[in-house]
Amino acid sequence: MKLSDFGFTDGINEVIGITLGDWINTAPLGIIVEDPDDRFAKLKIYPSHTKENLKRGILYVNVVRDAVIFTISAFDDLDEGWFESLNPPILKGSLAWCKFKATLRDDLVDLELLDGEVVRRDLRTVNRGFNAIIEALVHATRLSMNPRLIERVKYYSSIVERCGGRKEKEALNLMWRYLKMLL
Ligand SMILES: Cc1cc2nc3c(=O)[nH]c(=O)nc-3n(C[C@H](O)[C@H](O)[C@H](O)COP(=O)(O)O)c2cc1C
């Protein structure tokens, strides 16, 4: 079993991280892969509920293509209604799930792939709107550290409006609703 079996490539792989604490915690995470033909990866981790839960030593990830799932999990948690399975945790529409052993070292996590499954395949072209909502969300989740990032959030939002489909535009509206509550 290797990372590439589940769609991971070298570079940073944006996925939904799922950790178990008192509740099921969901958050977008960037899994850093050097060799996709290996079982080992890394994760840079900022203070968060995910970081707290990772002390338990397990990280599940889901490979998803749903902009709304990325958006809700960036600001909130997805409740059980979003899952097609809870053990292992699989979000509805997820393409693959993986289970990693997680070893926390300050702001880095060493990951070792333990298990996983490809659930479905999803052939699609590159959509700039999807890529842009991911960029907008990355900056939106860092606004508390640097308020000037709002300019980037606005810039990527304009690309979502121009190039995105229904899901990406729904995600964009949701992102701004969360931001208006936070700002
Ligand atoms: C596409 C994307 C990738 C992200 N990657 C990471 C990451 O690699 N590490 C991290 O600590 N936070 C990352 N974040 C930010 C977390 O998802 C965000 O802080 C989230 O609110 C944490 O939720 P939690 O407190 O429920 O764990 C990312 C956000 C986005 C939108």
The ligand as an SDF file (V2000), in Angstrom:
LIG
                    3D

 31 33  0  0  0  0  0  0  0  0999 V2000
   -7.1450   24.2350    1.6950 C   0  0  0  0  0  0  0  0  0  0  0  0
   -6.7640   24.4200    3.1430 C   0  0  0  0  0  0  0  0  0  0  0  0
   -5.6260   23.7750    3.6270 C   0  0  0  0  0  0  0  0  0  0  0  0
   -5.2500   23.8910    4.9670 C   0  0  0  0  0  0  0  0  0  0  0  0
   -4.1430   23.2550    5.4090 N   0  0  0  0  0  0  0  0  0  0  0  0
   -3.8100   23.3150    6.7100 C   0  0  0  0  0  0  0  0  0  0  0  0
   -2.6610   22.6060    7.1950 C   0  0  0  0  0  0  0  0  0  0  0  0
   -1.9360   21.9360    6.4490 O   0  0  0  0  0  0  0  0  0  0  0  0
   -2.3860   22.6940    8.5230 N   0  0  0  0  0  0  0  0  0  0  0  0
   -3.1700   23.4050    9.3860 C   0  0  0  0  0  0  0  0  0  0  0  0
   -2.8650   23.4180   10.5920 O   0  0  0  0  0  0  0  0  0  0  0  0
   -4.2470   24.1050    8.9560 N   0  0  0  0  0  0  0  0  0  0  0  0
   -4.5900   24.0690    7.6420 C   0  0  0  0  0  0  0  0  0  0  0  0
   -5.6750   24.7530    7.1870 N   0  0  0  0  0  0  0  0  0  0  0  0
   -6.4700   25.5490    8.1530 C   0  0  0  0  0  0  0  0  0  0  0  0
   -7.4470   24.6800    8.9630 C   0  0  0  0  0  0  0  0  0  0  0  0
   -8.2720   23.8980    8.1270 O   0  0  0  0  0  0  0  0  0  0  0  0
   -8.3410   25.6210    9.7940 C   0  0  0  0  0  0  0  0  0  0  0  0
   -7.5430   26.3240   10.6950 O   0  0  0  0  0  0  0  0  0  0  0  0
   -9.4600   24.9130   10.5210 C   0  0  0  0  0  0  0  0  0  0  0  0
  -10.3600   25.8890   11.0210 O   0  0  0  0  0  0  0  0  0  0  0  0
   -9.0060   24.0660   11.6940 C   0  0  0  0  0  0  0  0  0  0  0  0
  -10.1710   23.4920   12.2540 O   0  0  0  0  0  0  0  0  0  0  0  0
  -10.2080   22.7560   13.6610 P   0  0  0  0  0  0  0  0  0  0  0  0
   -9.9450   23.7870   14.7550 O   0  0  0  0  0  0  0  0  0  0  0  0
  -11.6010   22.1770   13.7020 O   0  0  0  0  0  0  0  0  0  0  0  0
   -9.1470   21.6920   13.6500 O   0  0  0  0  0  0  0  0  0  0  0  0
   -6.0450   24.6760    5.8540 C   0  0  0  0  0  0  0  0  0  0  0  0
   -7.1860   25.3300    5.3670 C   0  0  0  0  0  0  0  0  0  0  0  0
   -7.5300   25.2180    4.0240 C   0  0  0  0  0  0  0  0  0  0  0  0
   -8.7730   25.9040    3.5280 C   0  0  0  0  0  0  0  0  0  0  0  0
  1  2  1  0
  2  3  1  0
  2 30  2  0
  3  4  2  0
  4  5  1  0
  4 28  1  0
  5  6  2  0
  6  7  1  0
  6 13  1  0
  7  8  2  0
  7  9  1  0
  9 10  1  0
 10 11  2  0
 10 12  1  0
 12 13  2  0
 13 14  1  0
 14 15  1  0
 14 28  1  0
 15 16  1  0
 16 17  1  0
 16 18  1  0
 18 19  1  0
 18 20  1  0
 20 21  1  0
 20 22  1  0
 22 23  1  0
 23 24  1  0
 24 25  2  0
 24 26  1  0
 24 27  1  0
 28 29  2  0
 29 30  1  0
 30 31  1  0
M  END
$$$$
